[in-house]
Amino acid sequence: MPFINTKVTTEIPKEKEEILKAELGKAITLIGKGEAYLMLGFEDNCRLWFQGNQQGDTAYVEVALLGKVTKENAAKLTSAICDIMNKELSISPDRVYVKFSETDIWGFNNIVF
């Protein structure tokens, strides 16, 4: 039941969004989750300030999860996300934040897990 919400300062053309969707779908497997229940959100052209400036494209990526993730797996996914942002949107890894949010309760399809 992961949700990855991505906010970036640059534009995400439709064709890039499709690539991001596919690449993030692959990356989520690094933490033992599958793409079957993965939800993605993309917000482009955001006004993000980082290190007191707006001198470079920036990304804030939040990964919300049902259950826990190990620090080792979180590091693997963070690296993959930074690589994806760099390769597909030319956002330098040193301007990418990845936040992990874990929960024990998640609702879906009229039920709660």
FENPE-V242683 format. One record per backbone hydrogen bond with DSSP energy under -0.5 kcal/mol. NH is the residue of the N-H (numbers start at 1). CO is the residue of the C=O. If there is no record, write none. Layout:
nh:co
NH:CO
NH:CO
This chain:
nh:co
3:64
4:39
5:3
5:62
6:4
6:41
7:5
7:60
8:43
9:58
13:11
16:13
17:13
18:14
19:15
20:16
21:17
22:18
23:19
24:20
25:21
26:22
27:23
28:24
29:26
30:27
31:28
32:29
33:28
37:34
38:35
39:2
41:4
43:6
45:10
46:8
48:46
50:53
53:50
56:54
59:95
60:7
61:97
62:5
63:61
63:99
64:3
64:62
65:101
67:65
67:103
74:70
75:71
76:72
77:73
78:74
79:75
80:76
81:77
82:78
83:79
84:80
85:81
86:82
87:83
88:84
89:85
90:86
91:85
92:90
95:92
96:93
97:59
99:61
101:63
103:65
108:111
111:108
113:106
